[in-house]
Amino acid sequence: MLDLVHGKGFNSLLRHVNSAMGSKSVILVFFENTIPMDFHFFSRDPALRIKVPELQNLVAQPDERVLEILDELGEKQIICREGRYRSLYGGLEGNNALLLGFSFRGQVYAVFQFVDRDRSFYGREAVKNPALLKTLNAVTQHIYIDHIQAEKRRQAETALRSSEELYRLIFEESMDLVYHTDAEGRILALNPAGLELLGYNVESELRGRRLHEFFSNNEQRDFYLEMIRSQREIRDMEVILVNREGKKIFCLESASASFDSQGAVKSYTGIIKDISERIELEKELLNANIELSETNNRLKKVQAQIVQTEKMASIGQLAAGLAHEINNPLGFVRSNFSTLKRYNEFLMSFADDVSGRITPEKIAALQKLRRKYRIDEIKADLGAVFTETEEGMNRMMDIVQNLRNFSHDSRSGDVGELDLNKALKSSLVIARNEIKYHASVSLKLSDLPVIRCRPGEIKQIMLNMIVNAAQAVKDSVKKGEKGSILISTFSGDSFACFSIEDSGPGIPLEIRPKIFDPFFTTKDIGLGTGLGLSISYDIVVHKHHGRILVGDSSLGGAKFTVMLPLLGLGSDDELGDLEEV
């Protein structure tokens, strides 16, 4: 920037120097990186004027002549020109000239041009007067440094003014709430849009009040401030403001904090954008989508429940029919067996009694017949035959009873009492054919209190999970080998649990979040519907307020744990402290 300085003290210095050099006029030009930045002139002829260059020409890149002279002065410091000479700037002309340059940090920053003298310059005047050189160097360097500092201050002030103006423009014209608070959240500045949003007219009404007052949730506000302190900023965080009339306003807030040298928060600055209109516009579409999604989910659940209910009803009817058909012949077989056992005892007693009355001469013949018909061996085996047959019939009666229990609960959706241990045994009877060729089952049952639930639905879950475990084992074992299934029960203060684990391939972590989704299955097409676990989840979580946990089994496969409230169809709070195992 062109800066013409004509102070009296400096003019006196120029006059003294010009007189000492015996020249008519002197021009002093200051440079910064070869760009002229200041211009001074003195002449003994008061009528002499020079052409001060236009600003844009002065600050432009110097021409080759100027650059060559600056390079030469950097090496020699003094240059003499004989004959006609034209100044570097200003258009001053005269006979003979002397150029004197001063450098700072390797750059020529000041050039004196002594122009127009009757005799030639040879540089001796300057060289013979080292005090003059020293004085000129000190003065020009002082002016140069002052000029640089002043220029930097001016640039900084200009930038600050521009920044302040830009900030003021953004602050005043922003359509969003812009705030500035102290470390305690007290309002120091609030723009017009913020005043309007909160229902006020002048900023003085809010100055000093805490911004917390306008947030519907103070705890959320404290949480956000803690996030700003730790992360130095937040972006697009959802907040709800309450204006002067008590109306709630849905907003997004972005804010940052400034800190002092000790790391303590000095102030907060943020922008809060009102998104109430957008939310209102999207509300109907969102509600419609939610309603459609819920309807679709309900439809899927109903369809799945119908399928499973019909399946369980069919299994229950089949179990009831089998139990009835087996029980009838089993009844008269057991009756006849009792009679046969009693007759056998009579016959054995009779035979022993007859043997004691036979004459000695007929004993030899009788012994021969006993050996021929192996009477002694038969007599010894009869006891074992009757005992084993009776055990078999008792097992058949247990199977029939389990079938009856399962069929009764499967056809009823009413709330009743259920013994989880007995229910698991009944379910194993139904799934026995699916299990027996592929896995061995171990039971680890604890003493459990009877729980109130929907027995049929809980047994449905047990059957689903037992069959799933059997199929997982079947798919992982080699032909002729068997896997393992472990069924356990345990209880806590407010819950009863059963777990079913297997030695199958397990469930990968990446698909565990999906296994309870309707129709999700990893089985081949036609081998699974993907409804079993979805329905089990719905029954346990939604209908019984329990929980289903999925984890890894000690057997190497998957482990499913079902937790049911002891107090009946309770709430989620009763199971809140239970962790996945």
C-alpha positions in Angstrom: 0.0 0.0 0.0 1.3 3.5 -0.9 2.2 5.4 2.3 3.5 9.0 1.7 5.1 10.3 4.8 6.1 14.0 5.0 6.8 14.5 8.7 9.0 17.6 9.5 11.7 15.6 11.3 12.1 13.1 8.5 12.1 15.9 5.9 14.9 17.6 7.8 16.9 14.4 7.7 16.3 14.1 3.9 17.4 17.7 3.4 20.6 17.2 5.5 21.5 14.0 3.6 20.7 15.6 0.2 22.9 18.6 1.1 25.7 16.3 2.2 25.6 14.5 -1.1 25.5 17.8 -3.1 22.5 16.5 -5.2 19.5 18.5 -6.2 16.8 15.9 -5.2 16.6 12.7 -3.2 14.0 9.9 -3.5 13.8 7.1 -0.8 11.8 3.9 -1.7 11.1 1.1 0.8 10.7 -2.4 -0.5 9.2 -5.6 0.9 10.2 -8.7 -1.2 11.0 -6.4 -4.2 7.5 -4.8 -3.9 7.6 -1.1 -3.1 5.7 -0.3 0.0 6.7 3.3 1.0 7.8 6.4 -0.9 9.7 9.7 0.3 10.9 12.7 -1.7 12.8 16.0 -1.1 14.2 18.6 -3.5 16.1 21.9 -3.0 13.8 23.2 -5.8 10.5 23.9 -4.1 8.8 24.1 -7.4 9.9 20.6 -8.4 7.2 17.9 -8.3 7.4 14.3 -9.1 4.7 11.9 -10.4 3.7 9.7 -7.5 2.7 6.3 -9.0 -0.8 5.0 -8.8 -1.4 2.6 -6.0 -2.0 -0.4 -8.3 1.1 0.4 -10.3 3.3 0.9 -7.2 2.4 -2.4 -5.6 2.7 -4.4 -8.8 5.6 -6.6 -9.5 8.6 -4.5 -10.4 9.9 -4.5 -14.0 13.2 -6.0 -15.0 15.2 -2.8 -14.6 14.2 -2.4 -10.9 14.9 -6.1 -10.2 18.4 -5.8 -11.7 19.2 -2.7 -9.7 18.0 -4.4 -6.5 20.2 -7.4 -7.2 23.2 -5.1 -7.9 22.6 -3.1 -4.7 22.4 -6.3 -2.7 26.0 -7.0 -3.8 27.6 -3.5 -4.0 25.3 -1.2 -1.8 26.4 1.8 -3.9 25.8 2.4 -7.6 26.9 5.4 -9.6 25.2 6.5 -12.9 26.8 9.1 -15.2 24.8 11.1 -17.7 21.1 11.4 -17.9 19.2 9.3 -15.3 15.6 8.6 -14.7 14.5 7.6 -11.2 13.1 4.1 -10.5 9.7 5.6 -9.5 8.2 9.1 -9.7 9.5 10.1 -13.1 12.4 12.3 -11.7 15.1 13.0 -14.2 18.5 14.7 -14.0 22.3 14.5 -14.8 24.3 12.0 -12.8 22.8 9.8 -9.9 23.9 7.8 -7.0 21.9 4.8 -5.7 22.5 3.7 -2.1 20.8 0.4 -0.9 20.3 -1.1 2.6 19.6 -4.7 3.2 17.9 -6.6 6.0 18.0 -10.4 6.3 19.4 -10.7 2.8 16.8 -8.5 1.1 17.2 -4.9 -0.1 14.5 -3.0 1.8 15.5 0.7 1.2 17.0 2.5 -1.8 18.2 6.2 -1.7 18.4 7.8 -5.2 20.4 11.1 -5.2 19.6 12.6 -8.6 21.0 15.6 -10.6 24.4 16.9 -9.7 26.8 19.0 -11.8 29.7 16.6 -11.3 29.6 12.8 -11.4 29.1 10.6 -8.4 31.8 8.0 -7.7 30.5 6.8 -4.4 33.3 8.5 -2.5 30.9 10.8 -0.7 29.1 8.0 1.0 32.1 5.8 1.6 34.1 8.6 3.1 31.3 9.3 5.6 30.6 6.0 7.5 28.7 7.9 10.2 26.2 9.0 7.5 25.9 5.4 6.3 25.4 4.1 9.8 22.8 6.8 10.6 20.9 6.2 7.3 21.0 2.4 8.0 19.6 2.8 11.5 16.9 5.3 10.5 15.7 3.3 7.5 15.7 0.0 9.4 13.7 1.6 12.2 11.2 2.9 9.7 11.1 -0.4 7.8 10.5 -2.4 11.0 7.9 0.0 12.2 6.2 -0.1 8.9 6.1 -3.9 8.8 4.7 -4.0 12.3 2.1 -1.3 11.5 1.2 -3.1 8.3 0.7 -6.4 10.2 -1.4 -4.6 12.8 -3.4 -2.9 10.1 -3.9 -6.3 8.3 -4.9 -7.9 11.6 -7.3 -5.1 12.4 -8.7 -5.3 9.0 -9.1 -9.1 9.2 -10.6 -8.7 12.7 -13.0 -6.1 11.5 -14.0 -8.3 8.5 -14.4 -11.3 10.8 -16.4 -9.3 13.3 -18.5 -7.9 10.5 -19.0 -11.4 9.0 -19.8 -12.8 12.5 -22.2 -9.9 13.1 -23.9 -10.5 9.7 -24.2 -14.3 10.4 -25.3 -13.6 13.9 -28.0 -11.0 13.0 -29.2 -12.6 9.7 -29.2 -16.2 10.7 -32.5 -18.0 10.5 -31.4 -20.3 13.4 -31.0 -19.5 17.0 -27.3 -18.5 17.7 -26.2 -18.2 21.3 -23.1 -17.5 23.4 -23.0 -18.3 27.1 -20.5 -18.3 29.9 -19.2 -21.5 31.5 -22.3 -21.6 33.8 -24.6 -21.5 30.8 -25.7 -17.9 31.4 -26.7 -16.1 28.2 -24.2 -13.5 27.0 -25.6 -13.0 23.5 -28.6 -14.3 21.6 -29.5 -13.3 18.0 -32.9 -12.0 16.8 -33.9 -15.4 15.4 -33.3 -16.9 18.8 -35.3 -14.2 20.5 -38.2 -14.9 18.2 -38.0 -18.7 18.7 -38.1 -18.3 22.5 -40.9 -15.7 22.3 -39.0 -12.6 23.4 -38.5 -9.1 21.8 -35.3 -7.7 23.2 -32.0 -9.4 24.2 -31.8 -7.6 27.5 -34.8 -9.7 28.8 -32.7 -12.9 28.5 -29.2 -11.6 29.3 -27.8 -13.3 32.4 -30.5 -16.1 32.4 -29.4 -19.7 32.0 -30.1 -21.4 28.7 -31.0 -24.5 30.7 -34.4 -22.8 31.5 -35.5 -23.3 27.9 -34.7 -27.0 27.6 -37.5 -29.5 28.4 -35.0 -31.9 30.0 -32.3 -30.3 32.2 -30.5 -33.7 32.6 -30.2 -34.0 28.9 -28.8 -30.5 28.8 -26.2 -31.3 31.4 -25.3 -34.4 29.5 -24.8 -32.4 26.3 -22.6 -29.9 28.1 -20.5 -32.7 29.5 -20.1 -34.1 25.9 -19.0 -30.6 24.7 -16.4 -30.4 27.5 -15.0 -33.8 26.8 -15.3 -33.8 23.0 -15.0 -30.0 22.5 -18.1 -30.0 20.3 -21.4 -31.7 19.5 -23.2 -31.9 16.1 -26.9 -32.2 15.3 -28.0 -33.4 18.7 -31.7 -33.6 19.2 -33.1 -31.2 21.8 -36.5 -30.0 22.8 -36.9 -26.3 23.8 -39.9 -24.8 25.6 -40.6 -21.2 24.6 -42.1 -18.4 26.7 -45.7 -19.7 26.1 -44.7 -23.2 27.1 -44.8 -24.6 23.6 -42.4 -27.4 22.8 -40.0 -26.9 19.9 -38.1 -29.8 18.3 -34.6 -28.7 17.3 -31.1 -29.8 16.4 -28.1 -28.3 18.2 -24.5 -28.0 17.2 -22.2 -26.3 19.8 -18.6 -26.0 20.9 -16.7 -24.8 23.9 -13.7 -22.4 24.4 -11.1 -23.1 27.1 -8.6 -21.0 29.0 -4.9 -21.8 29.4 -5.7 -24.1 32.4 -8.1 -26.2 30.3 -11.2 -24.9 32.1 -14.3 -24.0 30.0 -14.7 -20.2 29.4 -17.8 -20.2 27.3 -20.1 -22.1 25.0 -21.2 -21.1 21.5 -23.9 -22.9 19.5 -26.5 -23.0 16.8 -30.0 -24.4 17.4 -32.1 -25.2 14.3 -35.9 -25.4 14.6 -37.1 -28.6 12.8 -40.6 -28.6 14.2 -42.1 -27.9 10.8 -40.2 -30.7 9.2 -41.2 -33.1 11.9 -44.8 -32.1 11.5 -44.7 -32.5 7.8 -43.1 -36.0 8.1 -45.3 -37.0 11.0 -48.3 -38.2 8.9 -46.0 -40.2 6.6 -44.1 -41.6 9.5 -47.3 -42.6 11.3 -48.7 -44.2 8.1 -45.4 -46.2 7.7 -45.5 -47.2 11.3 -49.1 -48.3 11.1 -48.4 -50.2 7.9 -45.3 -51.9 9.4 -47.2 -52.8 12.6 -50.1 -54.2 10.6 -47.7 -56.2 8.5 -45.9 -57.5 11.5 -49.2 -58.4 13.2 -50.3 -60.2 10.1 -47.0 -62.2 10.0 -47.3 -63.1 13.6 -50.9 -64.1 13.2 -50.1 -66.2 10.2 -47.1 -67.8 12.0 -49.2 -68.3 15.1 -52.0 -69.9 13.1 -49.5 -72.3 11.5 -47.9 -73.2 14.8 -51.2 -73.5 16.6 -52.6 -75.8 14.0 -49.4 -77.8 14.1 -49.5 -78.0 17.9 -53.2 -78.9 17.8 -52.5 -81.6 15.3 -49.7 -82.9 17.5 -51.9 -82.8 20.5 -54.7 -84.6 18.8 -52.2 -87.2 17.5 -50.8 -87.6 21.0 -54.3 -87.9 22.5 -55.2 -90.5 19.9 -52.1 -92.5 20.4 -52.5 -92.4 24.1 -56.1 -93.6 23.8 -55.3 -96.3 21.3 -52.3 -97.6 23.4 -54.1 -97.3 26.7 -57.0 -99.6 25.8 -54.9 -102.7 24.9 -52.4 -101.8 27.6 -55.2 -101.9 30.1 -56.3 -105.5 29.4 -52.7 -106.6 28.8 -51.8 -105.3 32.3 -54.9 -107.0 33.7 -54.2 -110.3 32.1 -50.5 -110.0 33.1 -51.5 -109.6 36.7 -53.8 -112.7 36.5 -51.1 -114.6 34.7 -48.5 -113.7 37.3 -50.9 -114.8 40.1 -51.7 -118.1 38.3 -47.9 -118.7 37.9 -47.4 -118.4 41.6 -50.3 -120.9 42.2 -48.8 -123.4 39.7 -45.3 -123.1 41.2 -46.7 -123.6 44.7 -48.7 -126.6 43.4 -45.7 -128.1 41.7 -43.6 -127.8 44.8 -46.3 -129.3 46.9 -46.9 -132.3 44.5 -43.1 -133.0 44.3 -43.0 -133.4 48.0 -45.7 -136.1 47.9 -44.3 -138.3 45.1 -43.2 -141.8 46.1 -39.5 -142.6 45.9 -39.9 -145.1 43.1 -41.4 -142.4 40.8 -38.9 -139.7 41.7 -36.4 -141.0 39.1 -39.0 -140.8 36.3 -40.1 -137.3 37.4 -36.5 -136.0 37.5 -36.1 -137.3 34.0 -39.1 -135.3 32.9 -37.9 -132.2 34.7 -34.6 -132.3 32.8 -36.4 -133.0 29.5 -38.6 -129.9 29.7 -36.0 -127.8 31.6 -38.4 -127.1 34.4 -35.7 -125.8 36.7 -34.4 -123.3 34.1 -37.9 -122.1 33.3 -38.7 -121.7 37.0 -35.5 -119.6 37.5 -36.2 -117.4 34.4 -39.9 -116.8 35.1 -39.2 -114.3 37.9 -37.0 -112.2 35.7 -39.5 -112.4 32.7 -42.3 -111.2 34.9 -40.2 -108.4 36.4 -38.9 -107.1 33.1 -42.4 -107.3 31.5 -43.9 -105.3 34.4 -41.2 -102.6 34.0 -41.9 -102.4 30.2 -45.6 -102.0 30.9 -44.9 -99.3 33.5 -42.8 -97.5 30.9 -45.6 -97.7 28.4 -48.0 -96.3 31.0 -45.5 -93.3 31.6 -45.4 -92.7 27.8 -49.2 -92.8 27.7 -49.4 -90.4 30.6 -46.9 -88.0 29.0 -48.8 -88.1 25.8 -52.0 -87.3 27.6 -50.4 -84.4 29.5 -48.9 -83.0 26.3 -52.1 -83.3 24.3 -54.1 -81.6 27.1 -51.8 -78.6 27.4 -51.3 -78.3 23.7 -55.0 -77.8 23.0 -55.4 -75.2 25.8 -54.3 -71.6 25.7 -55.5 -70.9 29.2 -53.3 -69.8 32.1 -52.4 -72.6 34.5 -49.7 -74.2 36.5 -46.8 -76.0 35.0 -43.9 -78.1 36.3 -41.0 -77.4 33.9 -39.3 -80.6 34.6 -42.3 -82.7 33.8 -43.0 -80.6 30.7 -39.5 -81.2 29.4 -39.8 -84.9 29.9 -43.2 -84.9 28.1 -41.7 -83.0 25.2 -38.8 -85.4 25.0 -41.3 -88.3 24.5 -42.9 -86.5 21.6 -39.5 -85.7 20.0 -37.9 -89.1 20.8 -38.0 -90.3 17.3 -36.3 -87.2 16.0 -33.5 -87.6 18.6 -32.8 -91.2 19.3 -30.8 -92.0 16.1 -28.6 -88.8 16.2 -28.0 -87.7 19.8 -27.9 -88.8 23.4 -29.8 -86.7 25.8 -28.6 -85.7 29.3 -30.9 -84.2 31.9 -29.7 -81.9 34.6 -32.9 -81.0 36.4 -33.1 -78.9 39.6 -36.0 -78.8 42.0 -38.3 -76.0 40.7 -41.4 -74.5 42.0 -44.5 -74.7 39.8 -45.0 -71.6 37.7 -48.1 -70.0 36.3 -48.1 -69.6 32.6 -49.8 -70.8 29.4 -48.6 -74.5 29.6 -49.4 -75.3 26.0 -47.4 -72.4 24.6 -44.4 -73.2 26.9 -44.4 -76.8 25.8 -44.6 -75.6 22.2 -41.4 -73.7 22.8 -39.7 -76.7 24.4 -40.6 -78.9 21.5 -39.4 -76.4 19.0 -36.0 -76.0 20.7 -35.5 -79.7 21.3 -36.2 -80.5 17.7 -33.9 -77.6 16.6 -31.1 -79.0 18.8 -31.7 -82.5 17.4 -31.5 -81.3 13.8 -28.4 -79.2 14.5 -26.7 -82.3 15.9 -27.9 -84.4 13.0 -26.3 -82.1 10.5 -23.0 -82.1 12.3 -22.3 -85.7 13.2 -20.8 -88.4 11.0 -22.8 -91.4 9.9 -23.0 -94.0 12.7 -22.0 -91.4 15.4 -24.1 -89.6 17.9 -24.0 -86.0 19.2 -25.1 -84.7 22.6 -28.0 -82.7 23.9 -28.0 -81.3 27.5 -31.3 -80.1 29.1 -31.0 -78.2 32.4 -33.3 -76.4 34.7 -32.5 -73.9 37.5 -34.2 -71.0 39.3 -33.4 -67.7 40.9 -35.2 -65.4 43.3 -37.8 -64.3 40.8 -37.4 -66.6 37.8 -37.4 -70.2 36.6 -35.2 -71.2 33.7 -34.6 -74.1 31.4 -31.7 -74.3 28.9 -31.2 -76.6 25.9 -27.7 -76.9 24.5 -26.3 -79.1 21.8 -23.0 -80.2 20.2 -23.9 -78.9 16.8 -22.1 -76.3 14.7 -23.4 -73.4 16.8 -24.9 -70.0 15.6 -22.4 -67.5 14.1 -22.3 -64.1 15.8 -23.3 -62.2 12.7 -26.7 -63.9 12.3 -27.7 -64.1 16.0 -29.5 -60.7 15.9 -31.7 -62.2 13.1 -32.6 -65.6 14.4 -35.8 -64.4 16.1 -37.0 -62.6 12.9 -40.1 -64.1 11.3 -39.3 -66.4 8.4 -35.5 -66.2 8.9 -34.0 -69.7 8.6 -30.6 -71.1 7.7 -32.1 -74.4 6.5 -32.5 -75.4 2.9 -35.7 -74.6 1.1 -38.5 -76.9 2.2 -36.8 -77.9 5.4 -37.8 -75.0 7.6 -40.3 -72.2 7.8 -38.3 -69.8 10.0 -41.3 -69.5 12.4 -40.3 -71.6 15.4 -37.9 -69.2 17.1 -40.0 -66.2 16.1 -43.1 -67.6 17.8 -41.0 -68.8 20.8 -39.7 -65.2 21.2 -43.2 -63.8 21.0 -44.6 -66.2 23.6 -41.7 -65.7 26.1 -41.0 -62.0 25.7 -44.4 -60.5 24.8 -46.9 -62.9 26.4 -45.0 -64.0 29.5 -42.6 -61.0 30.0 -39.7 -63.3 30.1 -36.5 -63.5 28.1 -34.7 -65.8 25.7 -30.8 -65.7 25.7 -28.6 -67.2 23.0 -25.0 -68.2 23.7 -22.3 -70.8 23.1 -22.6 -74.2 24.6 -19.9 -76.1 26.5 -20.7 -79.0 24.2 -19.5 -76.9 21.3 -22.8 -75.8 19.7 -25.6 -73.4 20.6 -27.3 -72.8 24.0 -30.8 -71.4 24.4 -31.9 -70.3 27.8 -35.5 -69.4 28.5 -36.4 -67.4 31.6 -39.9 -67.2 33.0 -41.2 -65.1 35.9 -42.0 -67.2 39.0 -44.9 -64.8 39.8 -46.7 -65.6 36.6 -47.1 -63.4 33.6 -44.9 -60.7 35.2 -43.0 -57.7 34.0 -39.5 -57.2 32.5 -38.2 -55.6 35.7 -38.3 -59.0 37.4 -35.6 -60.3 35.0 -33.7 -57.1 34.7 -30.6 -58.3 36.6 -30.2 -61.6 34.7 -27.3 -61.7 32.2 -26.7 -63.9 29.2 -24.9 -67.1 30.0 
